[in-house]
Amino acid sequence: MRILLGTYQLDAWAGSETYLLTLAEQLQRLGHDTAISAQVLGGVADEAARRGIEVRTGAHPGGERPDVVIAQDAATSYELAAAFPDVPQLYVAHSEVHDLQTPPQLPDLVQTVVAMNGRVARWVTATAVSPPVVRLHQPVDLDRFRPTGALPARARRALLLGNYLDGSRRDLVVQACAAAGLEAQQLGAHVGSPTADAASAIAGAHVVIGQGRAILEAMACGRAAYVFDQRGAGGWVTGESYPALAEDGFAGVTTPAALDTADLRADLERYDPAMGAVNRGLLSAHHDARHHAVAIVGLLRELAPAAPRTDVALREMSRLVLLQWMGWSREQALVRENALLRESRDRAEAEYEVLAGVHAETVAEMERTHEIVRMRDEELRDAERRLAAADRRSGGLVESVHRIAARLRQRLG
């Protein structure tokens, strides 16, 4: 089967990009003729090519006509429907947050939607045009992400893994880690260190803090995993908490947990080295990328032939969706910049208050010192006056002694 996987961007290392690369590699291992199409290329596209996966570029990719299309954003779905009007399409929905990733709202464009958690599945089902939704688990390559050793009795290193944790939420985690005796390192887009080799970074940590795929990759590596990110907090992944966390997509949105430094510290101190083996077992049972690819192939083989599509209308819909996405992206960049400016202002105000307090204390201390100097100066002048008076008295006494001595000499002489 010739399978074309489409996405708008394949530049930065993020959840949906990693998913597409993982799926493409597994489909290729099953012997299918697999290619990826993207308009924005970069590091992820380079890694796909390095793994032997064909990467096609542009809004209207060339190459051999595929038998089926897998899309994971609305703009790409429209473009590939226009480019291959008679090819059936499977859609993978990753998020209810980004409108770009909401399935196209035109009838008969997509035959089936795959969702990797119940939260997104409910979102897709609630849309006006909702094809059949199939719930699968987020896949992880268990050969690429594997344990490198047992966890120690006491955790010492924590990895903050993800592209969204910053600002006060990040400070909260760092402070809680320090209080719990954990050395924290952050890896992700906000700190300028996205990576293609997350497995190596995870292997160096005992605890991984994040959400979504970051948590799953940590579990696959046999690490203790704690769900906490910009949107929410779900706490430790354990055998008991796994079902609810998986249903939520490991985002901590519908499974709230520790929210302040004291609670978070106390929660982190509940670390148990047995979590590593439990997590690896859960991943092997539910999130093996090979099993996910098999399920996807089964869905692709069931797709009905595509209904007739209008080329011009589809491309116009793609253009409008991308314009909305770009506008939203700029808005989010401005929101983040504004938040950083506010934090900078708050820090400056706090520093000013500290300096003002120091200044006030310094002024008060100077005034006290001036008063002491004034008093010492007055005491010195008084002492000088007493000394002068003593000098005058001693001078008269000497003169009297001289007169007495003179009289004695006269009498004796």
C-alpha positions in Angstrom: 0.0 0.0 0.0 1.3 3.5 -0.9 0.7 5.7 2.1 1.3 9.5 2.2 1.4 11.1 5.6 0.8 14.8 5.5 1.5 17.6 8.0 1.9 21.4 7.6 5.3 21.7 9.4 8.1 19.2 10.0 10.7 21.6 11.5 10.5 21.6 15.3 10.5 18.6 17.6 7.0 18.5 19.1 4.4 15.9 19.8 2.6 15.7 16.5 5.8 15.8 14.5 7.3 13.1 16.5 4.2 11.0 16.2 4.2 11.3 12.4 7.8 10.3 12.2 7.3 7.3 14.5 4.3 6.1 12.5 6.0 6.6 9.1 8.9 4.5 10.3 6.7 1.7 11.6 4.6 1.6 8.4 7.8 1.4 6.4 8.9 -1.6 8.6 5.7 -3.3 7.7 6.7 -3.1 4.0 4.4 -0.2 2.9 5.6 2.4 0.4 5.6 5.4 2.8 6.3 9.1 2.3 5.8 12.3 4.3 4.5 15.5 2.8 5.1 18.9 4.6 5.2 22.6 3.6 7.6 23.7 6.3 10.7 21.6 6.6 13.5 21.5 9.2 15.2 19.2 11.7 12.4 16.6 11.8 12.3 16.4 8.0 16.1 15.9 8.0 15.8 13.1 10.6 13.0 11.4 8.5 15.3 11.5 5.4 18.1 10.1 7.5 15.9 7.1 8.5 15.2 6.4 4.8 11.7 8.0 4.6 10.8 9.9 1.5 10.0 13.6 2.3 7.9 15.5 -0.2 7.7 19.3 -0.1 5.2 22.0 -1.0 1.4 22.4 -0.7 0.8 20.1 -3.7 3.4 17.3 -3.4 4.4 15.5 -6.5 5.4 11.8 -6.7 3.5 8.7 -7.2 -0.2 8.8 -6.4 -0.9 7.3 -3.0 -3.5 4.7 -2.2 -4.4 6.4 1.1 -3.6 9.7 2.8 -3.1 10.3 6.6 -3.4 13.9 7.6 -3.0 15.5 11.0 -4.0 19.2 10.4 -6.9 20.7 8.6 -4.9 22.8 6.1 -2.9 19.8 4.9 -6.1 17.7 4.8 -7.6 20.2 2.4 -4.5 20.5 0.3 -4.0 16.7 -0.1 -7.7 16.3 -0.9 -7.3 18.8 -3.7 -4.1 17.2 -4.9 -5.5 13.7 -4.8 -9.3 14.1 -5.2 -10.1 10.4 -5.4 -7.8 9.2 -2.6 -9.5 8.2 0.8 -8.2 10.0 3.8 -7.6 9.1 7.5 -7.2 12.0 9.9 -5.2 11.9 13.2 -6.4 14.4 15.7 -3.8 15.5 18.3 -5.3 18.4 20.2 -8.5 20.3 21.1 -6.4 23.4 21.7 -5.1 24.3 18.3 -7.8 24.9 15.7 -5.4 23.9 13.0 -5.6 20.3 14.3 -9.4 20.2 14.4 -10.6 17.9 11.6 -12.0 19.6 8.4 -15.6 20.7 8.8 -16.7 19.7 5.2 -18.7 16.5 4.8 -17.1 13.4 3.2 -13.6 14.9 3.2 -12.3 12.6 5.9 -13.5 9.0 6.3 -12.2 8.2 9.8 -10.6 10.1 12.6 -8.1 8.7 15.1 -7.7 10.2 18.6 -5.1 9.1 21.1 -7.0 10.0 24.2 -10.6 10.4 25.4 -10.4 14.1 25.8 -9.6 14.7 22.1 -12.0 12.0 21.1 -14.8 13.8 22.9 -13.8 17.1 21.2 -13.9 15.6 17.7 -17.2 13.9 18.4 -18.7 17.3 19.4 -17.7 19.0 16.1 -20.5 19.7 13.5 -19.0 17.3 11.0 -17.7 14.3 12.8 -16.7 11.2 11.0 -16.3 7.9 12.9 -13.7 8.4 15.7 -11.4 5.5 16.7 -9.6 5.7 20.0 -6.0 4.4 19.9 -3.1 4.9 22.2 -0.2 7.3 21.6 2.7 5.1 20.2 6.3 5.0 21.3 9.1 3.2 19.6 10.2 0.8 22.4 13.4 0.0 20.6 14.5 3.6 20.5 13.3 4.4 24.0 14.4 1.7 26.4 15.6 1.4 30.0 19.4 2.0 30.5 19.4 0.9 34.1 17.4 0.6 37.3 16.3 3.7 39.2 18.2 4.5 42.4 16.6 4.3 45.9 16.7 8.1 46.1 16.1 10.3 43.0 18.7 13.0 42.5 18.1 14.4 39.0 14.9 15.6 37.4 14.4 16.5 33.7 11.8 19.1 32.8 10.9 17.9 29.3 8.6 19.8 26.9 8.1 22.9 24.8 5.6 24.8 26.9 6.7 25.0 30.6 7.9 28.5 31.4 7.4 31.5 33.6 5.9 31.1 37.1 4.9 27.5 36.4 8.5 26.6 35.6 9.8 28.5 38.7 7.3 26.6 40.8 8.7 23.2 39.6 12.3 24.3 39.9 11.7 25.5 43.5 9.9 22.3 44.4 12.6 20.1 42.9 15.3 22.0 44.9 13.3 21.6 48.1 12.9 17.9 47.4 16.7 17.5 46.8 16.4 17.1 43.0 18.7 18.8 40.6 16.5 20.1 37.8 17.4 20.5 34.1 15.1 21.7 31.4 15.0 20.6 27.8 12.6 22.1 25.2 11.8 24.9 22.8 11.4 27.6 25.5 15.0 27.2 26.7 16.3 26.9 23.2 17.2 23.2 23.4 14.7 21.0 21.4 16.4 17.7 20.6 16.0 14.8 18.3 17.7 12.6 20.9 15.3 12.8 23.8 16.1 9.2 24.8 19.7 10.2 25.8 18.4 13.1 27.9 15.8 10.9 29.6 18.4 8.2 30.3 20.4 10.7 32.4 17.4 11.6 34.6 15.7 9.7 37.4 12.5 11.7 37.3 10.9 13.2 34.1 8.4 16.1 34.5 6.3 17.0 31.6 3.1 16.1 29.7 2.0 14.1 26.6 4.6 12.3 24.6 7.4 13.4 27.0 5.7 11.3 29.8 5.3 8.3 27.5 8.9 8.4 26.4 10.0 8.7 30.0 7.9 5.7 30.9 9.3 3.7 28.0 12.8 4.4 29.3 11.9 3.1 32.7 12.0 6.5 34.4 9.7 7.8 37.1 7.2 10.2 35.3 5.4 13.1 36.8 2.6 14.9 34.9 3.0 18.7 35.2 3.1 21.3 32.6 1.8 24.8 31.7 -1.9 23.6 31.5 -2.2 21.3 34.4 -0.9 18.8 36.9 -1.7 15.1 37.1 1.0 13.8 39.5 2.9 10.5 39.4 2.2 7.9 36.8 1.5 4.7 38.7 -0.5 1.5 37.9 -3.5 3.1 39.7 -3.3 6.5 38.1 -2.5 5.3 34.6 -6.0 4.8 33.3 -7.2 8.3 34.2 -4.0 9.9 33.0 -4.1 8.1 29.7 -7.7 9.1 29.1 -6.6 12.7 29.7 -3.6 12.3 27.3 -1.2 12.8 30.2 -1.9 16.5 30.2 -3.1 16.9 33.8 -6.1 18.9 32.6 -8.9 16.7 33.9 -6.8 15.0 36.7 -5.6 18.0 38.8 -2.9 17.4 41.4 -0.3 19.5 43.3 -0.6 23.2 42.6 1.7 25.0 45.0 5.4 24.6 46.0 4.7 22.8 49.3 2.3 20.3 47.8 4.5 19.7 44.8 7.5 19.2 47.0 5.6 16.7 49.2 4.4 14.9 46.0 7.9 14.7 44.5 9.2 13.2 47.7 6.8 10.2 47.2 9.1 9.0 44.5 9.5 5.2 44.4 12.2 3.5 42.3 9.6 0.7 41.5 7.9 3.3 39.3 10.4 2.7 36.5 9.6 -1.0 35.9 5.9 -0.4 36.3 6.0 2.4 33.6 7.9 0.3 31.2 5.4 -2.5 31.6 2.5 -0.1 30.9 4.1 1.2 27.8 4.8 -2.3 26.5 1.2 -3.3 27.0 -0.5 -0.2 25.6 1.8 2.0 23.6 4.0 -0.1 21.4 4.4 1.7 18.1 4.4 -1.6 16.2 0.9 -2.4 17.5 -0.3 1.1 16.7 0.9 0.8 13.1 -0.9 -2.5 12.7 -4.1 -0.9 13.9 -3.6 2.1 11.5 -3.1 -0.3 8.6 -6.3 -2.1 9.5 -8.2 1.3 9.5 -6.7 2.3 6.2 -7.8 -0.9 4.5 -11.4 -0.3 5.6 -11.5 3.3 4.1 -14.2 3.7 1.5 -13.3 5.4 -1.9 -13.3 9.2 -1.6 -16.3 11.2 -2.7 -15.9 13.8 -5.5 -14.1 16.9 -4.4 -13.8 20.4 -5.7 -10.2 21.4 -6.2 -10.5 25.2 -6.0 -12.7 25.3 -2.9 -10.4 22.9 -1.0 -7.4 25.0 -1.7 -9.1 28.1 -0.6 -10.2 26.4 2.6 -6.6 25.4 3.2 -5.4 28.9 2.7 -7.9 30.3 5.1 -7.1 27.7 7.8 -3.4 28.5 7.4 -4.0 32.3 7.7 -6.0 31.6 10.9 -3.1 29.4 12.2 -0.5 32.0 11.4 -2.6 34.8 13.1 -3.1 32.6 16.2 0.7 31.8 16.3 1.6 35.5 16.2 -1.0 36.2 18.9 0.5 33.5 21.1 4.0 34.9 20.5 2.8 38.3 21.6 1.0 36.8 24.6 4.2 35.1 25.6 6.3 38.2 25.0 3.8 40.2 27.1 4.0 37.7 29.9 7.8 37.8 29.9 7.7 41.6 30.0 5.2 41.5 32.9 7.5 39.1 34.8 10.5 41.4 34.0 8.5 44.3 35.4 7.5 42.4 38.5 11.1 41.4 39.1 12.2 45.0 38.6 9.5 46.2 41.1 10.5 43.6 43.6 14.2 44.6 43.3 13.2 48.2 43.6 11.4 47.5 46.8 14.4 45.7 48.2 16.7 48.5 47.2 14.3 51.1 48.6 14.3 49.2 51.9 18.1 49.0 51.9 18.2 52.7 51.0 15.9 53.6 53.9 17.9 51.5 56.3 21.1 53.1 55.0 19.7 56.6 55.5 18.5 55.8 59.0 21.9 54.3 59.8 23.6 57.4 58.4 21.4 59.6 60.5 22.2 57.5 63.6 25.9 57.8 62.8 25.6 61.6 62.3 23.9 61.9 65.7 26.7 59.8 67.3 29.3 61.9 65.6 27.6 65.1 66.8 27.5 63.8 70.3 31.1 62.7 70.2 32.0 66.1 68.8 30.2 67.9 71.6 31.9 65.6 74.2 35.3 66.4 72.5 34.7 70.2 72.7 33.6 69.9 76.4 36.8 67.9 77.1 38.9 70.6 75.3 37.2 73.3 77.5 37.9 71.3 80.7 41.5 70.8 79.6 42.0 74.5 78.9 40.6 75.3 82.3 42.9 72.8 83.9 45.8 74.3 81.9 44.9 77.7 83.3 44.7 76.4 86.8 47.9 74.5 86.5 49.7 77.5 85.1 48.6 79.7 88.1 49.8 76.9 90.5 53.2 76.8 88.9 53.6 80.5 89.2 52.7 80.4 92.9 55.3 77.7 93.5 57.9 79.8 91.8 57.0 82.8 94.0 57.2 80.6 97.2 60.6 79.2 96.1 61.9 82.7 95.5 60.9 83.8 99.0 62.5 80.7 100.6 65.8 81.4 98.7 65.7 85.0 100.0 65.3 83.9 103.6 67.9 81.2 103.4 70.4 83.4 101.6 
